[in-house]
Amino acid sequence: MEPLDALNEVAFRLEHERAPGFKVKAFRRAAGIVETWSAEELAARLADGRLKSTKGIGDRTFEIIAQAAEGRVPDYLADLRARAGEELDPVGAELRALLRGDLHAHSDWSDGTTDIRSMADAAIALGHEYQALTDHSPNLKIAHGLTADRLEQQLGIVAALNEALGGGDASGFRLLSGIEVDILEDGGLDQQPGLLDRLDVVVASVHSKLRSDRSTMTRRMLAAVDDPHTDVLGHVTGRLVEGSRGTRPQSEFDAAAVFAACAANQVAVEINSRPERQDPPDDLIRVALDAGCLFSIDSDAHAPGHLAFLDLGAARAAAAGVPADRIVTTWPLDRLLAWTARNR
């Protein structure tokens, strides 16, 4: 295999394993260096020993490059592939194959680890027909949320990238403009309405005061669901079930009322695929299903390798008996965009 492909796959697989960021960064940094060289220059640097002394190339990345240059799968990558985990059961695999895209992912414009193009390239490599870019809104300062000016700039970058990728025609890929907008304490959405009007996808999520009482949280969520800009209600309980951030109990709210409002407004309930979230819990997926809700199986990716978390979301949706046609991320692009434009 090609050395650049090997380095990128190692980084992707480590991200999927949720390895420490510094570890992943070493492989992405090495890939960025190798990408600037022609095959001939790389071969020359390997032959004369310069590669091993190149700043940004460590012992492990050198080993991977050298073994890939010999035309074989590097040992380190082979080990990563071997421990990739169990395959989906047939029902989960069937649903996963129907997913056309993902409506929730972040770049380094907010709290993601890589640039927009890297996220798009990873989505393309996974076979996505579309991928939404949903960086955070300004209220979430810890995540470097996008001000109106920065979101405006990002819209230009997304448009230019789509043009470079072929305009997102029926045979290609489309990067969808979007945002994960904070649901404020009064239920308002944390971005200018005029800008929200211009986005392909709006995911609305609660990120603050998650331990508010049941009635307060219910009013807050109902107001956001009633906002005509909201397309997807993100990680609805805010829970954390494991991982480096520890655990966090789910928020309390009137699920029957909130999901009834989602159904009435055609707002999709997100099945968040991150292993540490697995949100909503199984019992709330059933409540939303009985309420007649639409669903969106999303990765909530903060790195390219996280996009593959969709496997977990598909497995949970299949186990809960969610019909594929009620999952908006199984829809073709034209149907999806007609849905997100329903109130804009």
C-alpha positions, 0 to 999 in steps of 0.5 A: 500500500502507499505510505500516505494511505497507511499513515492516514488509515492508522490515524483513522483507526486510532481515532475510532478507538478514541486513542489520545489526541497526541498519539493520533496527531503524530500520524496525521502530522507525518501524513501531512509531511509525506503528502508534500513529496512526490513518490520519487522524493520519498523513495530518495529520502528513504534510500539515503537516510534523510527520512529518519531524521526528518522533523515530524517523523518518529520511529513508529511513523518511519517504520510504517512508511518504510514497510508500506513503501515495500508494498506491504501492510505495515505491522502496526496497521495490521494489528489495528485492523485485527483488533477492530472489533466484531462485525455488526449483526445482520440486521444492524449491518443491513441498516448500516448499508442503507445510511447515505450520510451523517448530519452531525460532525465537527471540524477544527473550526470548533472543537474537532481535531482536523480541517474541513477537507479532511472530514469531507475526505473521510466521509467520501472514503466511507461511501457517504453521499453527504456529510453535514458540517455542524460546528458549535455555536458561539455560546459554547465558548469552551468549544470555540463556537462559531460567531456569526462572522466565522459561520459566514466565512465557513459557508464560503469554504463549504461552497468552494469545497463542494465546487472543487468536489464537483458541485455535489451532483447526483453522482458525487458527494455534498458537504452540507452546511450546518451547525450544532446550535446551543439551546439557550436557557429560554429555549432560543437558538444560539445563532442569528435567524438569518444565518440559520435560514441559509444552512442546510441542516440545524442540529439543536442541542442542550449543553448547559445546565443539564441538571435543571428540573424536569419542568424547566428542561421540558419547556426549554426543549419544547421551545427549541423543537417549535423553532422552525429552524430546528431539524434535529434534536441532538443527544437529547438527554446529554448523558455520558455512560463511559469514557475519558470524561467520566459518566453523567446522568441523563437530563430529566424532561417530559419525553412524551411531550417533547417527542410528540412535539418533534413528531408534530414539527417533523424534527428528527430525534438524533440517535447519537452514535458516540460510544460514550453517549449512546443517546437516547437510552433504549427506553426513550428510543421506544417512546420516540418511536411510538410518538411517530418521530423521525430519527437521524443516526449521527456520528457526532464526529470530532475526528475523521475516524469518529465518522465510523461510529455510525455502526453503533448507531445503526446497531442500536436503531435496528435493535429498537426496530426503527424503520429505515424510512423514518431515519432521515439519513437513509434518504437521498439528498434531494428528499433530505434537503426538501425536508430541512427546507420545509419551514425555511 
